[in-house]
Amino acid sequence: MSKQGDNIYKRKDGRWEGRYVKGRTHGKTAFGYVFAATYTAAKKKLTTAKKMWKTGCEAMAQKNATLNAVSERWLEDSKSFLKESTIAKYRDYLSCYILPKFGEISVGELSTESVSSFFRMLLTEGGTGCKGLSARTVSEVRCILKILQKYAARQGCAVNFSLDGLCMKQKEKPIRIFSEQEQERLRSYLSAALMPWHKGILLCLFTGIRLGELCALRWDDICLSSKQLHIHRTMQRIREAANAQTRTKIVITSPKSDCSIRTIPLPDKICSSLRPFYRSGTFLLTGEQERFIEPRTMQNRFKGVLEECGIADANFHALRHTFATRCVEAGFDAKCLSVILGHSNVNITFNRYVHPTMEMKRRNMAKLQ
């Protein structure tokens, strides 16, 4: 892309692109863009866009904009560098919790006391049935409100409330890990089963890939000759922005982070189990080019498999926990395991996914004798 003038570039498709800075969001520079067939037209559009943006910022500051206005502007700015699924997640938290309470209130009118009271209410009375939201969910809501607070301040709005000191202590939930007997029972059942999605569950048991990564997986991502699996997509269901209350859609995008894009070596037995089902150009779970199985459906099918095997109920993510734990028991190198799981650092792997079994504890205690 060749550049002429002030942030005006000629694209490979022949069009001219003008770019201007809107500010910083999530610690990154947010840009606005204009496009035109000629350099002169692009420069004219860019000048107009800059003026409109500056006028909008001044108006926001003068009117002390409502949280509704600030949040919409923030979401619009974030589209240039955040994934659609992340934007949908933020919009969900805003529409479900923050905006019903504070949407019509100007940012300058929000007080520390009203915000603190709001979070206490979420913890004790929020959610379905007014039973209170989990500390983790409330922490997510606080994080989004904190981002909005900083964004509004950068846009010139008066901000008079503070979120400092509002910390939600999260309780550790018990982690489900399959015992060696349960794992062997599951492996035997899946190895003998005849549907492609059964082999998908088996693949997760021996690679630790995430549910969304499995659902987005195509046979072309697997090389049986070199015994490798390449992860570079994930699938999830998100709300559509046009009708955030009711309509949802499936999106297939890049994984949650750059570290999640990875290549995983496959054991010989897994390759042998997969080989009869291989169909180039199709989804692994269906063997068809266009039809896929979404994560929610796959979760339900997995629970059905557990029932067939006589194994106590568990979420699909238990496969990932189990894989990580078995790897540690087998003496895996810590960094190697972290890369296979797609984590940014080893601490995440060991703090979140690796859980010592009673047998591991006994072996380690025996070393003291």
C-alpha positions as CSV (number, residue, x, y, z in Angstrom):
1,M,0.0,0.0,0.0
2,S,1.7,3.2,-1.2
3,K,1.3,6.4,0.7
4,Q,0.8,10.0,-0.5
5,G,0.0,13.0,1.6
6,D,-1.2,12.8,5.2
7,N,-2.3,9.2,6.0
8,I,-3.7,8.6,2.5
9,Y,-2.7,5.4,0.8
10,K,-3.3,3.7,-2.5
11,R,-4.6,0.2,-1.9
12,K,-3.8,-2.9,-4.0
13,D,-7.4,-2.9,-5.3
14,G,-6.8,0.6,-6.8
15,R,-8.8,2.6,-4.4
16,W,-7.5,5.3,-2.1
17,E,-7.8,5.0,1.7
18,G,-7.7,7.9,4.1
19,R,-7.1,7.2,7.8
20,Y,-7.5,9.5,10.9
21,V,-7.0,8.9,14.6
22,K,-10.0,8.8,16.8
23,G,-8.2,8.2,20.0
24,R,-7.2,5.2,22.0
25,T,-9.4,2.3,23.1
26,H,-8.4,-0.8,25.0
27,G,-4.8,0.6,25.0
28,K,-4.7,0.7,21.2
29,T,-5.0,3.5,18.7
30,A,-8.5,3.6,17.1
31,F,-8.7,4.8,13.5
32,G,-11.4,6.1,11.3
33,Y,-11.4,5.3,7.5
34,V,-12.6,6.8,4.3
35,F,-12.4,5.4,0.8
36,A,-12.5,7.0,-2.7
37,A,-11.6,6.3,-6.3
38,T,-9.0,9.1,-6.5
39,Y,-6.5,10.8,-4.2
40,T,-8.2,14.1,-4.4
41,A,-11.6,12.6,-3.4
42,A,-10.1,10.7,-0.6
43,K,-8.4,13.8,0.8
44,K,-11.7,15.7,0.6
45,K,-13.5,12.9,2.4
46,L,-10.8,12.7,5.0
47,T,-11.0,16.4,5.8
48,T,-14.8,16.1,6.2
49,A,-14.6,13.0,8.4
50,K,-12.0,14.6,10.7
51,K,-14.3,17.7,11.2
52,M,-17.3,15.6,11.9
53,W,-15.5,13.5,14.4
54,K,-14.1,16.6,16.2
55,T,-17.6,18.2,16.2
56,G,-19.1,15.0,17.7
57,C,-16.4,14.9,20.4
58,E,-17.0,18.5,21.3
59,A,-20.8,17.9,21.4
60,M,-20.3,14.9,23.7
61,A,-18.2,17.0,26.1
62,Q,-20.6,19.9,26.1
63,K,-23.7,17.9,26.6
64,N,-22.1,15.6,29.1
65,A,-23.4,12.7,27.1
66,T,-25.5,9.8,28.5
67,L,-24.0,6.4,29.0
68,N,-26.1,5.2,26.1
69,A,-24.3,7.6,23.7
70,V,-20.9,7.0,25.1
71,S,-21.2,3.2,24.9
72,E,-22.5,3.3,21.3
73,R,-19.6,5.5,20.2
74,W,-17.1,3.3,22.1
75,L,-18.4,0.2,20.4
76,E,-18.2,1.8,17.0
77,D,-14.6,2.8,17.6
78,S,-13.7,-0.7,18.8
79,K,-14.9,-2.4,15.6
80,S,-11.7,-1.5,13.8
81,F,-9.5,-3.8,16.0
82,L,-11.8,-6.1,18.0
83,K,-13.4,-9.3,16.8
84,E,-17.1,-9.4,16.1
85,S,-17.6,-11.9,18.8
86,T,-15.9,-9.7,21.4
87,I,-18.1,-6.7,20.3
88,A,-21.2,-8.9,20.7
89,K,-20.0,-9.9,24.2
90,Y,-19.5,-6.3,25.3
91,R,-22.9,-5.4,23.8
92,D,-24.6,-8.2,25.8
93,Y,-23.1,-7.0,29.1
94,L,-24.1,-3.5,28.4
95,S,-27.7,-4.2,27.3
96,C,-28.3,-6.8,30.1
97,Y,-26.8,-5.0,33.1
98,I,-25.3,-1.5,32.7
99,L,-27.6,0.4,30.3
100,P,-30.9,-0.6,31.9
101,K,-29.7,1.0,35.1
102,F,-27.6,4.0,33.9
103,G,-28.2,4.3,30.1
104,E,-30.2,7.5,30.3
105,I,-28.0,9.1,32.9
106,S,-25.3,11.5,31.8
107,V,-21.8,10.3,32.7
108,G,-21.1,13.3,34.9
109,E,-24.1,12.5,37.1
110,L,-22.9,9.0,38.0
111,S,-21.5,8.9,41.5
112,T,-19.2,6.4,43.3
113,E,-22.0,5.5,45.7
114,S,-24.6,4.8,43.0
115,V,-22.1,2.6,41.1
116,S,-21.1,0.7,44.3
117,S,-24.8,0.2,45.2
118,F,-25.4,-1.1,41.6
119,F,-22.6,-3.8,42.0
120,R,-23.9,-4.8,45.4
121,M,-27.3,-5.3,43.9
122,L,-25.9,-7.4,41.0
123,L,-24.2,-9.7,43.5
124,T,-27.3,-10.2,45.7
125,E,-30.3,-9.7,43.5
126,G,-29.1,-9.8,39.9
127,G,-29.7,-12.4,37.2
128,T,-32.6,-14.8,36.5
129,G,-34.8,-15.3,39.6
130,C,-33.0,-12.4,41.4
131,K,-30.6,-14.9,43.0
132,G,-27.5,-12.8,42.4
133,L,-24.9,-13.0,39.7
134,S,-21.6,-14.8,40.1
135,A,-18.5,-12.7,41.2
136,R,-16.9,-13.5,37.8
137,T,-19.9,-12.0,35.9
138,V,-20.0,-8.9,38.1
139,S,-16.2,-8.5,37.6
140,E,-16.8,-8.6,33.8
141,V,-19.4,-5.9,34.2
142,R,-17.1,-3.8,36.3
143,C,-14.3,-4.1,33.7
144,I,-16.6,-2.8,30.9
145,L,-17.8,0.1,33.0
146,K,-14.1,0.9,33.8
147,I,-13.3,1.0,30.1
148,L,-16.3,3.3,29.4
149,Q,-15.2,5.6,32.3
150,K,-11.7,6.0,30.7
151,Y,-13.1,6.4,27.2
152,A,-15.6,9.1,28.3
153,A,-12.8,11.0,30.1
154,R,-10.7,10.9,26.9
155,Q,-13.6,12.3,24.9
156,G,-13.8,15.3,27.3
157,C,-16.8,14.2,29.4
158,A,-16.9,15.0,33.0
159,V,-16.4,11.8,35.0
160,N,-17.0,12.0,38.8
161,F,-17.2,8.4,39.9
162,S,-14.5,5.9,40.8
163,L,-14.3,2.1,40.6
164,D,-11.2,1.8,42.7
165,G,-11.6,-0.6,45.6
166,L,-14.5,-2.4,44.0
167,C,-13.1,-5.9,43.8
168,M,-15.3,-9.1,43.6
169,K,-13.6,-12.1,45.2
170,Q,-14.2,-15.1,43.0
171,K,-14.7,-18.5,44.5
172,E,-12.8,-21.4,42.9
173,K,-15.3,-23.9,41.4
174,P,-14.5,-27.6,41.6
175,I,-12.9,-28.8,38.4
176,R,-14.2,-32.0,36.8
177,I,-11.5,-34.3,35.6
178,F,-12.1,-37.8,34.3
179,S,-10.5,-40.6,36.2
180,E,-8.2,-43.0,34.3
181,Q,-11.0,-45.6,34.4
182,E,-13.6,-43.1,33.1
183,Q,-11.2,-42.0,30.4
184,E,-10.5,-45.5,29.2
185,R,-14.2,-46.3,29.2
186,L,-14.8,-43.1,27.1
187,R,-11.9,-43.9,24.7
188,S,-13.2,-47.5,24.1
189,Y,-16.7,-46.3,23.3
190,L,-15.6,-43.5,21.0
191,S,-13.1,-45.7,19.2
192,A,-15.8,-48.2,18.3
193,A,-18.5,-45.5,17.5
194,L,-19.3,-44.9,13.8
195,M,-20.1,-41.2,13.5
196,P,-17.5,-38.5,12.6
197,W,-18.5,-36.4,15.6
198,H,-17.6,-39.3,17.9
199,K,-14.1,-39.1,16.5
200,G,-14.1,-35.4,17.2
201,I,-14.7,-36.0,20.9
202,L,-11.9,-38.6,20.8
203,L,-9.6,-36.0,19.2
204,C,-10.4,-33.5,22.0
205,L,-9.6,-36.2,24.6
206,F,-6.1,-36.6,23.3
207,T,-5.2,-33.1,22.1
208,G,-7.1,-30.8,24.6
209,I,-8.5,-28.5,21.8
210,R,-11.4,-26.3,22.7
211,L,-15.1,-27.0,21.8
212,G,-15.3,-24.0,19.4
213,E,-12.0,-25.0,17.7
214,L,-13.4,-28.6,17.2
215,C,-16.6,-27.4,15.7
216,A,-14.8,-25.1,13.2
217,L,-12.3,-27.9,12.3
218,R,-12.1,-29.1,8.7
219,W,-10.4,-32.2,7.4
220,D,-8.0,-30.0,5.4
221,D,-6.7,-28.8,8.8
222,I,-5.4,-32.3,9.5
223,C,-2.4,-33.9,7.8
224,L,-2.5,-37.7,8.5
225,S,0.7,-38.3,6.7
226,S,2.7,-35.9,8.9
227,K,0.4,-36.6,11.9
228,Q,-0.4,-32.9,12.6
229,L,-3.4,-30.9,13.4
230,H,-3.5,-27.2,12.6
231,I,-5.8,-24.9,14.7
232,H,-6.6,-21.5,13.2
233,R,-10.3,-21.1,13.5
234,T,-13.0,-21.2,16.2
235,M,-16.8,-21.2,16.1
236,Q,-19.3,-19.6,18.4
237,R,-22.9,-18.3,18.5
238,I,-23.3,-14.5,19.1
239,R,-26.1,-12.0,19.2
240,E,-26.7,-9.9,16.1
241,A,-26.2,-6.2,16.7
242,A,-29.3,-5.3,14.7
243,N,-31.5,-7.2,17.2
244,A,-29.4,-7.8,20.2
245,Q,-32.3,-9.1,22.4
246,T,-33.4,-12.1,20.3
247,R,-31.5,-13.0,17.2
248,T,-28.3,-14.9,17.2
249,K,-25.9,-16.3,14.5
250,I,-23.0,-18.6,14.2
251,V,-19.6,-17.0,13.4
252,I,-16.3,-18.8,12.4
253,T,-13.4,-16.6,13.2
254,S,-9.7,-16.7,14.2
255,P,-9.1,-18.1,17.7
256,K,-9.3,-16.0,20.9
257,S,-5.6,-15.0,20.7
258,D,-2.5,-15.4,18.5
259,C,-1.2,-18.0,20.8
260,S,-4.3,-20.2,20.1
261,I,-3.2,-20.5,16.4
262,R,-1.0,-23.6,16.7
263,T,0.0,-27.0,15.2
264,I,-0.4,-30.1,17.4
265,P,1.3,-33.4,16.8
266,L,-1.2,-36.3,16.7
267,P,-0.7,-39.7,18.3
268,D,-0.6,-42.7,16.0
269,K,-3.7,-44.3,17.3
270,I,-5.7,-41.1,16.8
271,C,-4.5,-40.9,13.2
272,S,-5.6,-44.5,12.6
273,S,-9.0,-43.8,14.1
274,L,-9.5,-40.7,12.0
275,R,-8.3,-42.1,8.6
276,P,-11.4,-44.0,7.5
277,F,-13.5,-40.8,7.9
278,Y,-11.2,-38.4,6.0
279,R,-13.0,-36.3,3.4
280,S,-11.1,-33.3,2.0
281,G,-12.9,-30.0,2.0
282,T,-15.5,-30.9,4.6
283,F,-16.2,-30.2,8.3
284,L,-14.6,-32.9,10.5
285,L,-17.8,-33.4,12.6
286,T,-20.2,-33.9,9.7
287,G,-18.1,-34.9,6.6
288,E,-20.0,-32.3,4.6
289,Q,-18.8,-29.1,2.9
290,E,-21.5,-26.7,4.3
291,R,-23.2,-28.4,7.2
292,F,-21.5,-28.1,10.6
293,I,-22.4,-28.9,14.2
294,E,-22.5,-25.9,16.5
295,P,-20.9,-25.9,20.0
296,R,-24.2,-26.1,21.9
297,T,-25.4,-29.1,19.9
298,M,-22.0,-30.8,20.4
299,Q,-22.2,-30.2,24.1
300,N,-25.5,-32.0,24.3
301,R,-24.3,-34.9,22.2
302,F,-21.2,-35.2,24.5
303,K,-23.5,-35.5,27.5
304,G,-25.4,-38.2,25.8
305,V,-22.2,-40.1,25.2
306,L,-21.4,-39.8,28.9
307,E,-24.8,-41.2,29.8
308,E,-24.2,-44.1,27.4
309,C,-20.9,-44.9,29.0
310,G,-22.3,-44.7,32.5
311,I,-20.0,-41.8,33.4
312,A,-21.1,-39.0,35.7
313,D,-22.2,-35.7,34.1
314,A,-19.5,-33.2,32.9
315,N,-19.1,-30.3,30.6
316,F,-17.2,-30.7,27.3
317,H,-14.3,-28.6,28.8
318,A,-13.6,-31.5,31.2
319,L,-11.9,-33.1,28.2
320,R,-9.4,-30.2,28.1
321,H,-8.8,-30.4,31.9
322,T,-8.3,-34.1,31.7
323,F,-5.8,-33.9,28.8
324,A,-3.7,-31.3,30.6
325,T,-3.7,-33.3,33.8
326,R,-2.7,-36.6,32.1
327,C,0.1,-34.7,30.3
328,V,1.6,-33.5,33.6
329,E,1.3,-37.0,35.0
330,A,3.3,-38.3,32.0
331,G,6.0,-35.7,32.7
332,F,5.4,-33.3,29.8
333,D,7.7,-30.3,29.5
334,A,5.7,-27.3,30.9
335,K,6.4,-25.0,27.9
336,C,5.5,-27.7,25.4
337,L,2.2,-28.3,27.1
338,S,1.4,-24.6,27.3
339,V,2.0,-24.3,23.5
340,I,-0.2,-27.4,22.7
341,L,-3.0,-25.9,24.7
342,G,-2.6,-22.5,23.1
343,H,-1.8,-20.5,26.2
344,S,0.2,-17.3,26.2
345,N,2.3,-18.4,29.2
346,V,3.0,-21.4,31.4
347,N,1.3,-19.9,34.5
348,I,-2.2,-20.0,32.8
349,T,-1.6,-23.7,32.0
350,F,-0.7,-24.7,35.5
351,N,-3.1,-22.4,37.4
352,R,-6.2,-23.0,35.4
353,Y,-5.9,-26.4,33.7
354,V,-3.6,-28.7,35.6
355,H,-5.0,-30.4,38.7
356,P,-3.1,-32.9,40.7
357,T,-5.0,-36.2,41.3
358,M,-4.9,-38.1,44.5
359,E,-2.5,-40.6,42.9
360,M,-0.1,-37.8,41.9
361,K,-0.2,-36.5,45.5
362,R,0.5,-40.0,46.8
363,R,3.5,-40.5,44.5
364,N,5.0,-37.1,45.5
365,M,4.4,-37.8,49.2
366,A,6.1,-41.1,48.8
367,K,9.3,-39.3,47.8
368,L,9.7,-38.1,51.4
369,Q,10.0,-41.6,52.7
